[in-house]
Each structure stands twice: as structure tokens, then as C-alpha cells.
């Protein structure tokens, strides 16, 4: 059986998880949504969301310390409910990675277009060509050397985060010096209450989407039973602290009495950079966000390829389960996932624009993600029940309840068109996976 090259450590695993989450890109897009739900208390929503994701993350840690397979949710759910149930979970995660990477490629071109526009250079529809270039570069990195690719992703993401931290320090210095920093963002907005916090948690959880990506490197990481759980903890903690910080500076930067302007802003970080910094800082933020998007493309492509590799090894396709004899990477799966990302980018994005395309495919991917997360937390609870561990039973059950909330809020109240059709797209994807199980009864039989 072909084996992946085992040459990674905790740093590379953290790099993959952070790149798929893309914290910089998330904070450029999701804070306005959280503020629309919770008002001035958006940072509290992100703080609560961090706790929720941490609880869910414990279920991944429970399995990651016991099962060292690149299959992630496929292997974890398969251990408890059987390989066919695990296949559907892995199939859902594959959809997330394909959708997330394709949407991020579109945003890469869009943010670079914004950076050039700051200086009077308009490139129009050439953002699409830049997105294709980003996908091409990502394919090369994911194809050749995962050690180099993961370290590159980590460096790019940390550099992008550093730009926002610098902006945040300038905002806190200006606001704190003039009025004093307020603790109001960590209390429910009086005009909305705790209901708004609960809804903001949905967007906070979405910002963490992909934190589990490190688990797909289990077969390429030294001492995976220790390194992967460490990477999961590190990714959630680092991202959670950054999300709270980034949301806080945007709330106080716009002003506690000016949240509506934040909610209406299409580029809040750019606006704040112009207000508290310079045009060069605004350009730097656009470039940093595009770098974060590129990192996300590399990360989702790498994670998606490994998920497809495991599904192929389990009986879906022997060709997809091949490993390059020199690079030790699943190059065939990398190519397949890259082509699927490119197909969506070329067939859909030009007609709706990069932002709407990202929003649409991102919603589809996250709905599929929540299904897989629900399966992992439920599997952890059942596994703990069988082994007699009351603590893990409680944590797994709590994680299942925690994931049910964002799923409910994602489909009800029923979103406006076209958002109302995305749940059916996910259902159709799951039905396709079920059809493959019927067509290939041996699926799951060869997975260790």
C-alpha cells in the first residue's frame, strides 16, 4: 500500500489548520456579520464562539490521540458508526475543502484588485486571472513538498495577522488615549440582548471552519498522537484570541455609537486603516488579506487532496490513492481537487463576482462541514459511552449540541434566494456520496 512521506511536526500541522481557517481573511469579512447580529457585543460573540469550537475540538482531540489516519472525520466516525458512515463524513469534508479553496482563489484576485485600486489602477475582470494564478501556484506547492508548503502557509498567515495587530495597536492607542477603552463590547448590547450573542456565535464558528485540517496530516507527521492534538489546541487558541482582538478593534475603531456604519462597510479594515493610518496601510491590509486568501487556497487544496486520497484508498478510486515516488504526496488527488476548484471558479465566479461567489460556495462548504462536525462529536460521545468514560461522554454530547445551534441558524429563518437553495445542494452532494456507496460496495473495506 502506498504511504505518504512522514516528515512533518506540530509546526507544520498548525500551519495547515491556520491556513484553512485564514484568520486574516475571516476578520475582513465576518466581523460585520457578527456586528449585525450582536451589535456592539460582537467581540463577546467571538469569545463565546471560541469556547464552543474548543468543545467541539475536544472530540477531534479525543480521536486524534487514538487514531493516526489522514482520514480525519472519515476515520473517526468510521471507528464508531462504521466505514460507510465515515465515508459520508469524509465526503462532506471534501466538499468543504473544494468550495473553500475555490472561493478563496476568487478573493485573492479581488483583494489584489482592491490594493491596486487604492492607487488608481483598475484591472476590471482580471481578478479572475489572478485567482487562476493563485490556484496554479497552490497546486505546485501542494504537489511537491508538504513540509515547505505548510511552513510557507504559516509564515504568510502570521505576516498577514501581524498587519492587523499593528493596525489594532494604533486604534487602541488613539481610542484609549482620547476616551479610554470600553468594556461594553464584552457585554450584551442592551438593544439586542443575549439572542444577538447566540446568533453572532454562528459567524464566530464559521470563522473557525477548517481548524481540524491538521488531522489530515496524521500519516505525514512524526508522533501524530501527540503532535496533532497539540496542533488543534494551538490553532484554536491562537485563532480565538486573534478573533476577539480583531473584532474588538473594529467595534471601538468605528465607535460604539456607530456600529451601523461597520455593518454597512464592505471593507471595514480598509476604512479603519485610512482613518487611523495611511493609504499605504490600507494597501498593506488589502495585500495581507490576499496573502491570507492564497494561504487558504494552498491549505484547502492540501487537506482536500488528502481526504480524497483516503477515500480513494478506501475503495472510491485506486488512482486517487497513489503517492508520488519522490515527493511522497498524493499528487493525483492534488490534481483532481485542483481541477474541481478551477471548474467552479471559471464556471460560476465570473457571473456573480468574487465576493458573492465566495459567500455562496462558502455557505455550501460550511453546511457540509457542520454535518461532519456533528458526526464527529456524536461519535466521540458514543465511543466514550461504550468505554465507560463519563467525562468524554459529556464533552462529546455537549459538542453535538453546540454544533446543532449554528446548523439551525444557517437554515432558519429560511435565507433569501439563492441562499435558500444551498442546503439542498449539500443534500444532493450527500446523496451522490450515498450513490457511490451503492455502486461500490467495497468502499471502506481497505481503510486501516
MOKA-V873377 format. One record per residue. N is the residue number from 1. RES is the residue in one small letter. PHI is phi as a letter, one per 30 degrees, with the letter a starting at -180 (NA if undefined). BURIAL is # if it has 9 or more other ideal C-beta (glycine too) atoms within 8 Angstrom, else .. D_LAST is the distance of its C-alpha to the last C-alpha in Angstrom with 2 decimals. Layout:
# MOKA-V873377
n=<N N>
res=<RES RES>
phi=<PHI PHI>
burial=<BURIAL BURIAL>
d_last=<D_LAST D_LAST>
This chain:
# MOKA-V873377
n=<1 2 3 4 5 6 7 8 9 10 11 12 13 14 15 16 17 18 19 20 21 22 23 24 25 26 27 28 29 30 31 32 33 34 35 36 37 38 39 40 41 42 43 44 45 46 47 48 49 50 51 52 53 54 55 56 57 58 59 60 61 62 63 64 65 66 67 68 69 70 71 72 73 74 75 76 77 78 79 80 81 82 83 84 85 86 87 88 89 90 91 92 93 94 95 96 97 98 99 100 101 102 103 104 105 106 107 108 109 110 111 112 113 114 115 116 117 118 119 120 121 122 123 124 125 126 127 128 129 130 131 132 133 134 135 136 137 138 139 140 141 142 143 144 145 146 147 148 149 150 151 152 153 154 155 156 157 158 159 160 161 162 163 164 165 166 167 168 169 170 171 172 173 174 175 176 177 178 179 180 181 182 183 184 185 186 187 188 189 190 191 192 193 194 195 196 197 198 199 200 201 202 203 204 205 206 207 208 209 210 211 212 213 214 215 216 217 218 219 220 221 222 223 224 225 226 227 228 229 230 231 232 233 234 235 236 237 238 239 240 241 242 243 244 245 246 247 248 249 250 251 252 253 254 255 256 257 258 259 260 261 262 263 264 265 266 267 268 269 270 271 272 273 274 275 276 277 278 279 280 281 282 283 284 285 286 287 288 289 290 291 292 293 294 295 296 297 298 299 300 301 302 303 304 305 306 307 308 309 310 311 312 313 314 315 316 317 318 319 320 321 322 323 324 325 326 327 328 329 330 331 332 333 334 335 336 337 338 339 340 341 342 343 344 345 346 347 348 349 350 351 352 353 354 355 356 357 358 359 360 361 362 363 364 365 366 367 368 369 370 371 372 373 374 375 376 377 378 379 380 381 382 383 384 385 386 387 388 389 390 391 392 393 394 395 396 397 398 399 400 401 402 403 404 405 406 407 408 409 410 411 412 413 414 415 416 417 418 419 420 421 422 423 424 425 426 427 428 429 430 431 432 433 434 435 436 437 438 439 440 441 442 443 444 445 446 447 448>
res=<x x x x x x x x x x x x x x x x x x x x x x x x x x x x x x x x x x x x x x x x x x x x x x x x x x x x x x x x x x x x x x x x x x x x x x x x x x x x x x x x x x x x x x x x x x x x x x x x x x x x x x x x x x x x x x x x x x x x x x x x x x x x x x x x x x x x x x x x x x x x x x x x x x x x x x x x x x x x x x x x x x x x x x x x x x x x x x x x x x x x x x x x x x x x x x x x x x x x x x x x x x x x x x x x x x x x x x x x x x x x x x x x x x x x x x x x x x x x x x x x x x x x x x x x x x x x x x x x x x x x x x x x x x x x x x x x x x x x x x x x x x x x x x x x x x x x x x x x x x x x x x x x x x x x x x x x x x x x x x x x x x x x x x x x x x x x x x x x x x x x x x x x x x x x x x x x x x x x x x x x x x x x x x x x x x x x x x x x x x x x x x x x x x x x x x x x x x x x x x x x x x x x x x x x x x x x x x x x x x x x x x x x x x x x x x x x x x x x x x x x x x x x x x x x>
phi=<NA d b d d c b c b e d d d d e d d d d d d h e d d d d d b c d d d d d d d c i d c e e d d d d d d d d d d d d d d d d d d e d d d c b c b d d h e d d d d d d c c j d d d d d d d d d d d d d e d d d d d d d d d d d e d d d d d d d d d e c i c c c h d d e d d d d d d d d d d d d d d d d c b d d d d d d d e d d d d d d d d d d d d d d d d d d d d d d d d d b i d c c e d c b e d e d b i d e d d d d d d e d d d d d d e j e d e e d d c e d c c d h d d c d d e d d d d d d d d d d d d d d d d d d d d d d d d d j d c b d e d d d d d d b d d d d d d d d c b b d d d d d d d d d d d d d d d d e d d d d d d d d d d d d d e d d d d d k d a d d d c d b d d c d i c d d d d e d d d d d d d d d d d d d b e d d b j d d d d d e d d d d e d d d d d d e d d e d d d d d d d d d d d d c i c d d d d d d d d d d d d d d d d d d d d d c b e d d d d c e d c d e d d d d d d d d d d d d d d d d b e d e j d c d d>
burial=<. . . # # # . # . # # # # # # # # # # # # # # # # # # # # # # # # # # . # # # # # # # # # # # # # # . # # # # # # # # # # # # # # . # . # # # # # # # # # # # # # . # # # # # # # # # # # # # # # # # # # # # # # # # # # # # # # # # # # # . . . . . . . # # # . # # # . # # . # # # . # # # # . # # # # # # # # # . # # # # # # . # # # . # # . # # # . # # # . . . . . . . . # . . # # . . # # . . # # # # # # # # # # # # # # # # # # # # # # # # # # . . # # . # # # # # # # # # # . # # # . # # # # # # # # # # # # # . # . . # . # # # . # . . # # # # # # # . # # . . . # # # # # # # # # # # # # # # # # # # # # # # # # # # # # # # # # # # # . . . # # # # # . . # # # # # # # # # # # # . # # # . # # # . # # . . . . # . . # # # # # # # # # # # # # # # # # # # # # # # # # # # # . . . . . . . # # . # # # # # # . # # # # # # . # # # . . . . . . . # # . # # . # # . . # # . # # # . # # . . # . . # # . . # .>
d_last=<10.71 12.59 12.12 14.06 17.08 16.89 20.49 20.85 22.15 23.18 26.04 24.01 21.66 24.85 26.26 23.61 23.93 27.72 27.95 26.14 28.35 31.34 33.67 36.80 36.36 35.55 38.73 40.76 39.79 38.78 41.57 44.11 42.01 41.62 45.34 46.17 44.46 45.51 48.54 49.31 46.47 43.66 42.70 42.40 40.04 37.81 38.04 37.01 34.24 32.89 32.75 31.02 28.29 27.99 27.38 24.64 23.22 22.98 20.29 18.20 19.14 18.19 14.52 14.57 15.82 13.03 9.80 9.76 7.96 10.50 9.93 12.49 13.91 11.38 8.62 11.61 13.25 10.37 10.03 13.74 14.89 12.15 10.12 13.53 15.18 12.55 13.23 16.90 16.55 14.84 17.54 20.16 19.14 19.37 22.88 23.80 23.02 24.85 27.77 28.08 28.13 30.60 32.85 32.87 33.93 36.87 37.80 37.76 40.56 42.30 42.56 43.80 46.33 47.48 47.88 50.05 51.98 52.99 55.07 56.45 54.07 52.88 50.15 49.83 46.96 45.75 43.20 41.01 41.29 40.34 37.22 36.28 36.94 34.68 31.82 32.57 32.62 29.36 27.70 29.08 27.88 24.30 24.29 25.53 24.71 22.61 24.36 27.72 26.81 25.59 28.68 30.88 29.59 30.26 33.73 34.65 33.69 35.49 38.54 38.63 38.41 41.21 43.54 43.20 43.68 46.84 48.11 47.35 49.40 52.30 52.13 52.00 54.87 56.99 56.35 56.44 59.62 61.38 60.37 57.99 54.32 53.65 51.21 51.64 48.30 46.61 48.54 48.26 50.65 53.65 53.97 50.37 49.10 45.64 44.67 44.68 42.40 39.87 39.98 39.79 36.56 35.02 35.86 34.77 31.29 31.20 32.14 28.96 26.74 23.88 23.98 20.21 19.69 19.03 15.59 14.58 15.44 13.05 11.64 15.32 16.96 18.21 17.71 15.64 15.94 19.63 20.17 18.40 20.20 23.33 23.07 22.74 25.76 27.73 27.25 28.34 31.25 32.54 32.33 33.85 36.81 37.40 37.31 39.89 42.04 41.94 42.79 45.57 47.29 47.33 48.89 51.55 52.02 53.05 54.86 54.34 57.00 55.56 52.06 52.96 53.40 49.91 48.43 50.40 49.53 47.30 46.88 47.56 46.54 48.79 51.60 51.27 51.21 54.48 55.95 55.09 54.62 55.48 54.65 52.76 50.55 49.89 48.92 46.70 44.88 44.38 43.00 40.77 39.35 38.79 36.97 34.76 34.12 33.22 30.81 29.20 28.88 27.12 24.77 23.91 23.51 21.12 19.00 19.25 18.23 14.97 14.31 15.32 13.23 9.95 11.64 12.74 9.51 8.54 11.88 14.63 15.90 15.02 17.91 16.65 13.51 15.92 16.75 20.39 21.27 23.68 22.69 18.93 18.64 17.29 20.89 20.66 19.02 21.65 24.30 23.27 23.14 26.39 28.10 27.25 28.67 31.70 32.30 32.69 34.83 37.20 37.39 37.86 38.82 42.19 43.53 42.86 42.91 40.31 40.59 40.43 37.54 35.57 36.55 35.51 32.09 31.48 32.27 29.98 27.07 27.78 28.03 24.54 23.44 25.13 23.34 19.93 21.45 22.82 19.48 17.98 21.15 21.31 17.75 18.78 21.93 20.46 17.90 20.94 23.09 20.93 20.91 24.60 24.67 27.64 27.55 24.08 24.98 28.09 26.48 23.81 26.63 28.87 26.39 26.14 29.94 30.21 28.19 30.19 33.33 32.61 31.18 34.45 36.60 34.92 35.98 39.12 41.90 41.06 41.14 43.71 42.97 40.72 38.60 38.84 36.84 33.76 32.13 32.54 30.88 27.76 28.01 28.37 25.24 23.28 25.00 24.02 20.33 21.02 22.86 19.97 17.90 20.91 21.37 17.82 16.75 13.58 12.13 8.87 8.32 6.29 3.82 0.00>
